[in-house]
């Protein structure tokens, strides 16, 4: 039989089955608790390790997300700057167009819409650096729009750009009759400047003569003083954009009528017909206009010289009158003391007569 030893008295005694069973149960429980504690500990450490690993992975992912968010934030800021610039440009355009006429507003709006469209494409495609496309100048926009309006308004005519080598003009309008024959030519030029220049007229007239055009029209948003819609200045038609097509309609009718009159001369004598054709040609008219301009220039210079001479004569006459008045005052002061000077202050030319004082021995004062 198994014995057990008392831990206090160190005596041995037989261990009953019950006690042995109790001890075995106790040992088993203790071992179970230890195993449980070890398991819990290992489990806790494993969980902690997995949690730490998960946290590290989460932190890594968060860092990547932060970088992505920063990148998106930077891109958003860049887009907002571009959109803010667009809005700023829009406000500037809107403030400017309020001060201008309706037609000028339409052209500025067209330029603005083209700019917005180009910038929007750049943003949508790759969020790139602003607008990479070049914008057409305001003058080009006016020229393009005018050309489109002429094509729409005059379907019979040939509307084309000025031939290479011709400076100053923009558009050539070949006027066609109902049979498709050329009746004449109108040379167009567009200007969008801050100030009017009379030199534009001289250049356009020279260009008109180079291509033997029937007439020329200068379209400008800045008109000369005292011109509100359109007028003919130095043989050049000057008009605002609003009245351009209306003016072209009137000139076109006149050119067609002249062409009809010219064609009627074909039934007369051959020499007379040739003479009539020369006299009625645009080239002959331009030659006469050029000579007339020279004559007008010479007349203006002559008038200017006459005016200058007239001003000089008037200044000399005024000086002579001042001298006369001064002489009258001087004689008036002396005639009370010098009898010989009596009455000379009223003379037109108060000069002492020769020999007046020869027999007068009086002393002044």
C-alpha positions in Angstrom: 0.0 0.0 0.0 1.3 3.5 -0.8 2.4 5.7 2.0 2.7 9.3 2.3 5.0 11.5 4.4 3.7 14.3 6.5 5.5 17.5 5.6 5.4 18.7 9.2 6.2 15.7 11.4 7.9 13.8 8.6 6.1 10.6 9.6 4.8 8.2 7.1 1.4 6.6 7.0 -0.6 4.7 4.4 -2.5 6.7 1.8 -6.0 5.7 1.4 -7.6 5.5 -2.0 -9.7 8.6 -1.4 -6.8 10.7 -0.4 -4.8 9.5 -3.3 -7.6 10.3 -5.6 -8.0 13.8 -4.1 -4.3 14.5 -4.5 -4.3 13.2 -8.1 -7.3 15.5 -8.8 -5.5 18.4 -7.2 -2.3 17.7 -9.2 -4.4 17.4 -12.4 -6.2 20.7 -11.7 -2.9 22.5 -11.0 -1.4 21.1 -14.1 -4.5 22.1 -16.1 -4.3 25.6 -14.7 -0.7 25.9 -15.5 -1.3 24.6 -19.0 -4.2 27.0 -19.3 -2.1 29.9 -18.0 0.7 29.0 -20.4 -1.8 28.7 -23.3 -3.4 32.0 -22.4 0.0 33.6 -22.2 1.1 32.1 -25.5 -2.3 33.1 -27.0 -1.9 36.6 -25.6 1.6 36.9 -27.0 0.4 35.6 -30.4 -2.5 37.9 -30.4 -0.3 40.8 -29.5 2.2 39.8 -32.2 -0.6 39.6 -34.7 -2.1 42.8 -33.5 1.3 44.5 -33.7 1.8 43.2 -37.2 -1.7 44.3 -38.1 -1.0 47.7 -36.7 2.2 48.0 -38.6 0.5 47.0 -41.8 -2.3 49.4 -41.1 0.2 52.2 -40.3 2.0 51.4 -43.6 -1.3 51.4 -45.5 -2.2 54.6 -43.7 1.1 56.2 -44.7 0.5 55.2 -48.3 -3.1 56.6 -48.1 -1.7 59.8 -46.5 0.7 60.1 -49.4 -2.1 59.5 -51.9 -4.3 62.0 -50.0 -1.6 64.6 -50.0 -1.1 64.0 -53.8 -4.8 64.3 -54.4 -4.9 67.3 -52.1 -2.1 69.0 -54.1 -3.8 68.2 -57.4 -7.1 69.5 -56.0 -5.3 72.7 -54.9 -3.8 73.1 -58.4 -7.1 72.6 -60.0 -8.7 75.1 -57.6 -6.0 77.6 -58.5 -6.7 77.1 -62.2 -10.5 77.3 -61.7 -9.9 80.4 -59.5 -7.8 81.9 -62.4 -10.6 81.1 -64.8 -13.2 82.8 -62.5 -10.9 85.8 -62.2 -10.5 86.0 -65.9 -14.3 85.6 -66.2 -14.9 88.5 -63.8 -12.4 90.7 -65.6 -14.0 90.0 -68.9 -17.5 90.6 -67.5 -16.4 93.9 -66.0 -14.9 95.1 -69.2 -17.8 94.0 -71.5 -20.3 96.0 -69.3 -18.5 99.1 -70.5 -18.5 98.3 -74.2 -21.2 98.0 -76.9 -23.2 94.8 -77.4 -21.2 93.7 -80.5 -17.9 94.2 -78.7 -19.2 92.1 -75.8 -20.1 89.3 -78.1 -16.6 89.2 -79.5 -15.0 89.3 -76.1 -17.3 86.5 -75.0 -16.3 84.4 -78.0 -12.6 84.8 -77.0 -13.4 84.0 -73.4 -15.4 80.8 -74.3 -12.5 79.6 -76.5 -10.1 80.2 -73.7 -12.3 78.4 -71.2 -12.8 75.5 -73.6 -9.0 75.1 -74.1 -8.2 75.2 -70.4 -11.0 72.8 -69.5 -9.7 70.2 -72.0 -6.2 70.5 -70.4 -7.7 69.9 -66.9 -9.9 67.0 -67.9 -7.3 65.2 -69.9 -4.3 65.0 -67.6 -4.5 67.7 -65.0 -1.5 69.3 -66.7 0.0 72.7 -66.4 -2.7 75.1 -67.4 -3.5 75.9 -71.0 -0.9 74.5 -73.5 -2.7 75.7 -76.6 -2.0 79.1 -78.1 -4.9 81.6 -78.1 -5.7 83.6 -81.2 -5.4 87.4 -80.8 -8.5 89.5 -80.5 -7.8 90.9 -84.0 -7.7 87.4 -85.5 -11.0 86.6 -83.8 -12.6 89.7 -85.3 -11.3 88.8 -88.7 -12.4 85.2 -88.5 -15.9 86.2 -87.3 -16.2 88.8 -90.0 -15.2 86.4 -92.7 -17.8 83.9 -91.5 -20.5 86.6 -91.5 -19.6 87.6 -95.1 -19.8 84.0 -96.3 -23.2 83.7 -94.7 -24.5 87.0 -96.0 -23.2 86.8 -99.6 -23.4 83.3 -100.8 -22.8 84.3 -104.5 -19.5 86.1 -103.7 -16.0 84.6 -103.2 -14.7 85.4 -99.8 -11.0 84.7 -99.3 -7.9 85.8 -97.4 -5.7 88.5 -98.8 -3.0 87.1 -101.2 0.4 86.6 -99.8 2.6 89.7 -100.1 -0.3 92.2 -99.6 0.1 94.0 -96.3 -2.6 95.8 -94.5 -5.7 94.1 -95.8 -7.3 91.0 -94.3 -10.2 89.7 -96.5 -10.9 90.0 -100.2 -14.6 89.9 -101.3 -15.0 89.2 -105.1 -18.5 90.3 -106.0 -20.2 87.9 -108.4 -23.3 88.6 -110.5 -26.0 86.0 -111.0 -24.0 84.5 -113.9 -20.9 84.0 -111.7 -18.9 86.8 -113.3 -16.7 89.0 -111.2 -18.3 92.5 -111.0 -15.8 94.1 -108.6 -13.7 93.6 -105.4 -14.0 94.9 -101.9 -10.9 94.8 -99.7 -11.6 94.4 -96.0 -9.3 95.2 -93.1 -10.1 94.7 -89.3 -8.6 96.6 -86.4 -8.9 96.1 -82.7 -6.7 98.8 -81.1 -6.9 101.1 -78.2 -6.5 104.3 -80.2 -7.5 105.4 -83.8 -4.7 105.9 -86.3 -5.2 107.8 -89.5 -2.2 106.0 -91.0 -4.4 102.9 -91.4 -6.3 104.7 -94.2 -3.2 105.4 -96.2 -2.0 101.8 -96.0 -5.4 100.4 -96.9 -5.7 102.6 -100.0 -2.3 101.5 -101.2 -3.3 97.8 -100.7 -6.6 98.5 -102.6 -4.7 99.9 -105.6 -2.3 96.9 -105.6 -5.1 94.4 -106.2 -7.2 96.9 -108.2 -10.1 96.6 -105.8 -13.3 98.6 -106.4 -13.6 99.8 -102.9 -12.2 99.2 -99.4 -13.7 99.0 -95.9 -11.9 99.4 -92.6 -13.8 97.7 -89.7 -12.6 99.0 -86.3 -14.0 99.0 -82.8 -12.3 102.4 -82.3 -13.8 105.0 -84.8 -12.5 108.5 -85.5 -14.1 111.4 -83.7 -17.6 112.4 -84.8 -18.1 109.0 -86.5 -20.7 106.9 -84.7 -21.6 104.1 -87.2 -19.8 104.5 -90.6 -18.4 107.2 -92.9 -16.2 107.6 -95.9 -12.9 109.2 -95.0 -10.2 109.9 -97.6 -11.8 107.5 -100.0 -11.9 104.7 -97.4 -15.1 103.4 -95.8 -14.7 103.3 -92.0 -17.3 101.4 -90.0 -18.0 99.7 -86.7 -18.4 96.0 -86.7 -22.1 96.3 -86.1 -22.7 98.1 -89.4 -20.1 96.2 -91.5 -22.4 93.8 -93.4 -25.1 96.5 -93.9 -22.5 98.8 -95.5 -21.3 95.9 -97.7 -24.8 95.3 -99.0 -25.1 98.9 -100.2 -21.6 99.0 -101.8 -22.2 95.7 -103.4 -25.4 97.0 -105.2 -23.5 100.0 -106.4 -20.6 97.9 -107.8 -23.0 95.5 -109.6 -24.8 98.5 -111.2 -21.5 99.9 -112.4 -20.6 96.5 -113.9 -23.9 96.5 -115.7 -23.2 100.0 -117.1 -19.8 98.9 -118.3 -21.1 95.9 -120.0 -23.6 98.1 -121.9 -20.7 99.9 -123.6 -19.7 96.7 -125.5 -22.3 97.5 -128.2 -20.8 100.8 -129.1 -17.9 101.6 -131.4 -14.8 99.5 -130.6 -12.5 102.5 -129.8 -15.2 104.2 -127.9 -15.9 101.0 -126.0 -12.2 100.7 -125.1 -12.1 104.3 -123.9 -15.3 103.8 -121.9 -13.8 100.7 -120.3 -10.6 102.5 -119.4 -12.4 105.5 -117.9 -14.7 103.3 -115.9 -12.1 100.9 -114.6 -11.0 100.8 -111.0 -7.4 101.3 -112.0 -8.2 104.6 -113.8 -10.3 105.7 -110.8 -7.5 104.9 -108.4 -5.1 106.9 -110.6 -7.4 109.9 -110.5 -7.9 109.6 -106.8 -4.1 109.5 -106.2 -3.6 112.7 -108.3 -6.5 114.3 -106.4 -4.9 113.4 -103.1 -1.7 115.1 -104.2 -3.6 118.2 -105.3 -5.5 118.3 -102.0 -2.2 117.9 -100.1 -0.7 120.8 -102.0 -3.8 122.9 -101.5 -3.7 122.2 -97.8 0.0 123.1 -97.6 -0.7 126.4 -99.6 -3.6 127.2 -97.2 -1.4 126.5 -94.3 1.3 128.9 -95.7 -1.4 131.5 -96.4 -2.7 131.2 -92.9 0.8 131.5 -91.5 1.5 134.6 -93.6 -1.8 136.1 -92.6 -1.1 135.6 -88.9 2.3 137.2 -89.4 0.7 140.3 -91.2 -1.8 140.6 -88.4 0.9 140.5 -85.7 2.9 143.2 -87.6 -0.3 145.4 -88.0 -1.0 145.0 -84.3 2.6 146.1 -83.5 2.3 149.1 -85.8 -1.0 150.1 -84.1 0.6 149.8 -80.7 3.5 152.0 -81.9 1.0 154.6 -83.2 -0.8 154.7 -79.9 2.5 155.0 -78.0 3.5 158.0 -80.2 0.1 159.6 -79.6 0.6 159.3 -75.9 4.1 160.6 -76.0 3.1 163.7 -78.1 0.1 164.3 -75.9 2.4 164.6 -72.9 4.7 167.1 -74.6 2.3 169.3 -76.7 1.1 171.4 -73.6 4.7 172.5 -73.2 5.8 172.6 -76.8 3.4 174.7 -79.0 4.9 173.2 -82.1 3.5 169.8 -81.2 0.0 171.1 -80.9 -2.4 168.8 -82.9 0.1 166.2 -83.8 -1.3 163.7 -81.3 -4.4 163.4 -83.4 -2.4 162.7 -86.6 -2.4 159.2 -88.1 1.4 159.4 -88.2 2.5 161.8 -85.5 5.9 162.7 -86.9 7.3 166.2 -86.7 7.3 168.0 -90.1 10.6 169.2 -91.4 11.3 172.8 -90.6 8.5 173.0 -88.1 10.8 174.0 -85.4 13.4 175.9 -87.5 11.9 179.4 -86.4 11.0 178.2 -82.9 13.6 179.0 -80.3 11.4 178.0 -77.3 13.1 175.7 -74.8 11.3 172.6 -73.5 9.8 172.9 -70.1 
